[in-house]
Amino acid sequence: MTRACTAVLAFAYALSPIAPVHAGDAVAGKQKAVVCSACHGIDGNSINPLWPKLAGQHAAYLAKQMKAFRSGERKDPVMAPMAMPLNDTDIDDLAAFYASQTPK
């Protein structure tokens, strides 16, 4: 019975539409976030209400939003060109960095 359950779960996981989350490197993300800090703050705690605080957000959420800006699925005249040159590793690293920060 256990072997059958394991096989069913493995099959269901393989067919799952949810993409696996790749853990980014927060240290690398901190280095890549220098440009982002102009609007979002050095640690992701923006002081301007026009720009969101990124500190403490879930990494998967941040990565999804950055990828949506990059693809054009999400429209923003400032963020789209910022996200365009980022590859998936850059995005995962940035997401890991901001997720590791403490919101203030």
KEKOLTI-249398 format. One record per atom (N, C-alpha, C): residue number from 1; atom name; x, y, z. Coordinates in nm, 2 decimals. Atoms other than C-alpha are relative to their C-alpha. Layout:
N
   num   atome        X        Y        Z
   NUM      CA        X        Y        Z
...
***
This chain:
104
   num   atome        X        Y        Z
     1       N     0.08    -0.12     0.00
     1      CA     0.00     0.00     0.00
     1       C     0.09     0.13     0.00
     2       N    -0.09    -0.11    -0.01
     2      CA     0.28     0.24     0.09
     2       C     0.07     0.03    -0.13
     3       N    -0.06    -0.02     0.13
     3      CA     0.45     0.18    -0.24
     3       C    -0.09     0.06    -0.10
     4       N     0.10    -0.05     0.09
     4      CA     0.13     0.25    -0.43
     4       C    -0.02     0.15     0.03
     5       N     0.02    -0.14    -0.03
     5      CA     0.08     0.58    -0.24
     5       C     0.12     0.09    -0.04
     6       N    -0.12    -0.08     0.05
     6      CA     0.43     0.69    -0.31
     6       C     0.00     0.02    -0.15
     7       N     0.01    -0.01     0.15
     7      CA     0.39     0.62    -0.68
     7       C    -0.10     0.10    -0.04
     8       N     0.10    -0.10     0.03
     8      CA     0.07     0.82    -0.69
     8       C     0.04     0.14     0.03
     9       N    -0.05    -0.13    -0.04
     9      CA     0.22     1.11    -0.51
     9       C     0.11     0.05    -0.09
    10       N    -0.11    -0.04     0.09
    10      CA     0.53     1.11    -0.73
    10       C    -0.06     0.04    -0.14
    11       N     0.06    -0.03     0.13
    11      CA     0.31     1.10    -1.04
    11       C    -0.08     0.13     0.00
    12       N     0.07    -0.13    -0.02
    12      CA     0.09     1.39    -0.91
    12       C     0.09     0.11     0.00
    13       N    -0.10    -0.11    -0.01
    13      CA     0.39     1.60    -0.83
    13       C     0.06     0.02    -0.14
    14       N    -0.06    -0.02     0.14
    14      CA     0.54     1.54    -1.18
    14       C    -0.10     0.07    -0.09
    15       N     0.10    -0.07     0.08
    15      CA     0.21     1.67    -1.33
    15       C    -0.04     0.13     0.05
    16       N     0.03    -0.12    -0.06
    16      CA     0.19     1.96    -1.10
    16       C     0.03     0.12    -0.08
    17       N    -0.03    -0.12     0.07
    17      CA     0.16     2.30    -1.27
    17       C     0.09     0.10     0.07
    18       N    -0.08    -0.09    -0.09
    18      CA     0.36     2.46    -0.99
    18       C     0.15    -0.02    -0.04
    19       N    -0.15     0.01     0.03
    19      CA     0.72     2.54    -1.10
    19       C     0.08    -0.01     0.13
    20       N    -0.09     0.01    -0.12
    20      CA     0.99     2.44    -0.86
    20       C     0.06     0.14     0.03
    21       N    -0.06    -0.13    -0.04
    21      CA     1.13     2.73    -0.66
    21       C     0.15    -0.03     0.02
    22       N    -0.14     0.01    -0.01
    22      CA     1.50     2.77    -0.69
    22       C     0.05     0.10     0.10
    23       N    -0.05    -0.09    -0.11
    23      CA     1.67     2.92    -0.38
    23       C     0.11     0.08    -0.06
    24       N    -0.11    -0.10     0.04
    24      CA     1.87     3.23    -0.46
    24       C     0.10     0.02     0.10
    25       N    -0.12    -0.03    -0.09
    25      CA     2.19     3.35    -0.31
    25       C    -0.02     0.14     0.05
    26       N     0.03    -0.13    -0.06
    26      CA     2.11     3.64    -0.07
    26       C     0.12     0.09     0.00
    27       N    -0.13    -0.08     0.00
    27      CA     2.48     3.75    -0.06
    27       C     0.02     0.06    -0.14
    28       N    -0.01    -0.04     0.14
    28      CA     2.49     3.77    -0.44
    28       C    -0.11     0.10    -0.03
    29       N     0.11    -0.09     0.01
    29      CA     2.15     3.94    -0.43
    29       C     0.02     0.14     0.05
    30       N    -0.03    -0.13    -0.06
    30      CA     2.27     4.21    -0.20
    30       C     0.09     0.08    -0.10
    31       N    -0.08    -0.07     0.10
    31      CA     2.54     4.30    -0.46
    31       C    -0.08     0.05    -0.12
    32       N     0.08    -0.03     0.12
    32      CA     2.29     4.30    -0.74
    32       C    -0.10     0.11     0.03
    33       N     0.10    -0.09    -0.04
    33      CA     2.05     4.52    -0.54
    33       C     0.04     0.14     0.01
    34       N    -0.05    -0.14    -0.01
    34      CA     2.26     4.83    -0.55
    34       C    -0.08     0.09    -0.09
    35       N     0.09    -0.08     0.08
    35      CA     2.06     4.97    -0.84
    35       C    -0.14     0.01     0.06
    36       N     0.14     0.01    -0.05
    36      CA     1.73     4.87    -0.68
    36       C    -0.01     0.09     0.13
    37       N     0.00    -0.08    -0.12
    37      CA     1.83     5.06    -0.36
    37       C    -0.04     0.14    -0.02
    38       N     0.04    -0.14     0.02
    38      CA     1.77     5.40    -0.52
    38       C    -0.14     0.02     0.03
    39       N     0.14    -0.02    -0.02
    39      CA     1.40     5.34    -0.50
    39       C    -0.05    -0.08     0.12
    40       N     0.05     0.10    -0.10
    40      CA     1.35     5.04    -0.26
    40       C     0.08     0.01     0.13
    41       N    -0.08    -0.01    -0.12
    41      CA     1.61     5.14     0.00
    41       C     0.11    -0.11     0.00
    42       N    -0.12     0.10     0.00
    42      CA     1.94     4.96     0.08
    42       C    -0.04    -0.13     0.05
    43       N     0.05     0.13    -0.06
    43      CA     1.76     4.69     0.28
    43       C    -0.14    -0.04    -0.04
    44       N     0.13     0.03     0.04
    44      CA     1.44     4.69     0.09
    44       C    -0.11     0.07     0.07
    45       N     0.10    -0.08    -0.07
    45      CA     1.26     4.93     0.32
    45       C     0.00     0.14    -0.06
    46       N     0.02    -0.13     0.07
    46      CA     1.16     5.22     0.09
    46       C    -0.05     0.10     0.10
    47       N     0.05    -0.11    -0.08
    47      CA     1.11     5.55     0.26
    47       C    -0.10     0.08    -0.07
    48       N     0.09    -0.08     0.09
    48      CA     0.90     5.68    -0.03
    48       C    -0.13    -0.09    -0.02
    49       N     0.12     0.09     0.02
    49      CA     0.53     5.55    -0.03
    49       C    -0.03    -0.03    -0.15
    50       N     0.03     0.03     0.14
    50      CA     0.54     5.55    -0.41
    50       C     0.06    -0.14    -0.04
    51       N    -0.07     0.12     0.03
    51      CA     0.78     5.25    -0.41
    51       C    -0.02    -0.10     0.12
    52       N     0.03     0.10    -0.10
    52      CA     0.69     4.93    -0.22
    52       C     0.13    -0.04     0.08
    53       N    -0.10     0.06    -0.08
    53      CA     0.89     4.79     0.07
    53       C     0.01    -0.15    -0.04
    54       N    -0.02     0.14     0.05
    54      CA     1.04     4.46    -0.05
    54       C     0.05    -0.09     0.12
    55       N    -0.06     0.07    -0.11
    55      CA     1.20     4.36     0.28
    55       C    -0.10    -0.09     0.07
    56       N     0.09     0.10    -0.07
    56      CA     1.05     4.04     0.43
    56       C    -0.10    -0.06    -0.08
    57       N     0.09     0.06     0.09
    57      CA     0.84     3.96     0.13
    57       C     0.04    -0.14    -0.03
    58       N    -0.04     0.14     0.04
    58      CA     0.83     3.59     0.03
    58       C     0.08     0.00    -0.13
    59       N    -0.08     0.01     0.12
    59      CA     1.10     3.51    -0.22
    59       C    -0.07    -0.04    -0.13
    60       N     0.07     0.05     0.12
    60      CA     0.87     3.32    -0.45
    60       C    -0.09     0.11    -0.06
    61       N     0.09    -0.11     0.04
    61      CA     0.63     3.62    -0.46
    61       C     0.09     0.11    -0.08
    62       N    -0.09    -0.10     0.06
    62      CA     0.92     3.87    -0.54
    62       C     0.05    -0.05    -0.13
    63       N    -0.05     0.05     0.13
    63      CA     1.06     3.64    -0.81
    63       C    -0.11     0.00    -0.10
    64       N     0.11     0.00     0.10
    64      CA     0.72     3.60    -0.97
    64       C    -0.03     0.14    -0.05
    65       N     0.03    -0.14     0.04
    65      CA     0.66     3.98    -0.98
    65       C     0.11     0.05    -0.09
    66       N    -0.11    -0.05     0.08
    66      CA     1.01     4.05    -1.12
    66       C    -0.01    -0.07    -0.14
    67       N     0.01     0.07     0.13
    67      CA     0.96     3.78    -1.39
    67       C    -0.12     0.06    -0.08
    68       N     0.11    -0.06     0.07
    68      CA     0.62     3.94    -1.47
    68       C     0.03     0.13    -0.06
    69       N    -0.05    -0.13     0.06
    69      CA     0.78     4.28    -1.52
    69       C     0.09    -0.03    -0.12
    70       N    -0.09     0.03     0.11
    70      CA     1.05     4.12    -1.74
    70       C    -0.07    -0.04    -0.12
    71       N     0.07     0.06     0.11
    71      CA     0.80     3.94    -1.96
    71       C    -0.10     0.10    -0.06
    72       N     0.10    -0.10     0.05
    72      CA     0.57     4.24    -1.99
    72       C    -0.14    -0.04     0.05
    73       N     0.13     0.04    -0.05
    73      CA     0.28     4.04    -1.82
    73       C    -0.05     0.11     0.10
    74       N     0.04    -0.11    -0.09
    74      CA     0.29     4.31    -1.55
    74       C     0.07     0.13    -0.06
    75       N    -0.04    -0.13     0.06
    75      CA     0.32     4.67    -1.68
    75       C     0.04     0.10     0.10
    76       N    -0.04    -0.12    -0.08
    76      CA     0.52     4.95    -1.52
    76       C     0.11     0.06    -0.08
    77       N    -0.10    -0.07     0.08
    77      CA     0.72     5.21    -1.70
    77       C     0.14     0.01     0.06
    78       N    -0.13     0.00    -0.07
    78      CA     1.00     5.21    -1.44
    78       C     0.05    -0.14     0.02
    79       N    -0.05     0.14    -0.03
    79      CA     1.02     4.84    -1.34
    79       C     0.03    -0.08    -0.12
    80       N    -0.02     0.08     0.12
    80      CA     0.99     4.69    -1.69
    80       C     0.14     0.01    -0.05
    81       N    -0.14     0.00     0.05
    81      CA     1.32     4.82    -1.81
    81       C     0.11    -0.04     0.10
    82       N    -0.10     0.04    -0.10
    82      CA     1.49     4.75    -1.48
    82       C     0.01    -0.16     0.00
    83       N     0.00     0.15    -0.01
    83      CA     1.38     4.38    -1.49
    83       C     0.04    -0.06    -0.13
    84       N    -0.03     0.06     0.14
    84      CA     1.44     4.33    -1.87
    84       C     0.14    -0.07    -0.01
    85       N    -0.13     0.07     0.01
    85      CA     1.81     4.25    -1.84
    85       C     0.03    -0.11     0.10
    86       N    -0.03     0.10    -0.10
    86      CA     1.78     4.02    -1.54
    86       C    -0.03    -0.14    -0.05
    87       N     0.03     0.14     0.03
    87      CA     1.81     3.65    -1.59
    87       C    -0.06    -0.07     0.12
    88       N     0.07     0.07    -0.12
    88      CA     1.64     3.39    -1.36
    88       C     0.09    -0.01     0.12
    89       N    -0.09     0.00    -0.12
    89      CA     1.95     3.36    -1.14
    89       C     0.00     0.14     0.07
    90       N     0.00    -0.14    -0.06
    90      CA     1.96     3.74    -1.09
    90       C    -0.13     0.02     0.08
    91       N     0.13    -0.02    -0.07
    91      CA     1.59     3.74    -1.00
    91       C     0.00    -0.08     0.13
    92       N     0.00     0.08    -0.12
    92      CA     1.63     3.45    -0.76
    92       C     0.09     0.05     0.11
    93       N    -0.10    -0.06    -0.10
    93      CA     1.93     3.62    -0.59
    93       C    -0.06     0.12     0.06
    94       N     0.06    -0.12    -0.05
    94      CA     1.75     3.95    -0.56
    94       C    -0.12    -0.04     0.10
    95       N     0.11     0.05    -0.08
    95      CA     1.44     3.77    -0.42
    95       C     0.04    -0.05     0.13
    96       N    -0.06     0.06    -0.12
    96      CA     1.65     3.58    -0.17
    96       C     0.05     0.11     0.10
    97       N    -0.06    -0.11    -0.08
    97      CA     1.82     3.90    -0.05
    97       C    -0.12     0.08     0.07
    98       N     0.10    -0.08    -0.06
    98      CA     1.50     4.10     0.00
    98       C    -0.09    -0.08     0.09
    99       N     0.07     0.08    -0.09
    99      CA     1.32     3.81     0.16
    99       C     0.07    -0.02     0.13
   100       N    -0.08     0.02    -0.12
   100      CA     1.60     3.78     0.41
   100       C     0.01     0.13     0.09
   101       N    -0.01    -0.13    -0.07
   101      CA     1.57     4.15     0.52
   101       C    -0.12     0.01     0.09
   102       N     0.11    -0.03    -0.09
   102      CA     1.36     4.27     0.81
   102       C    -0.08     0.12    -0.03
   103       N     0.08    -0.11     0.03
   103      CA     1.07     4.49     0.74
   103       C     0.00     0.10     0.11
   104       N     0.01    -0.10    -0.10
   104      CA     1.06     4.82     0.92
   104       C    -0.12     0.09    -0.01
***
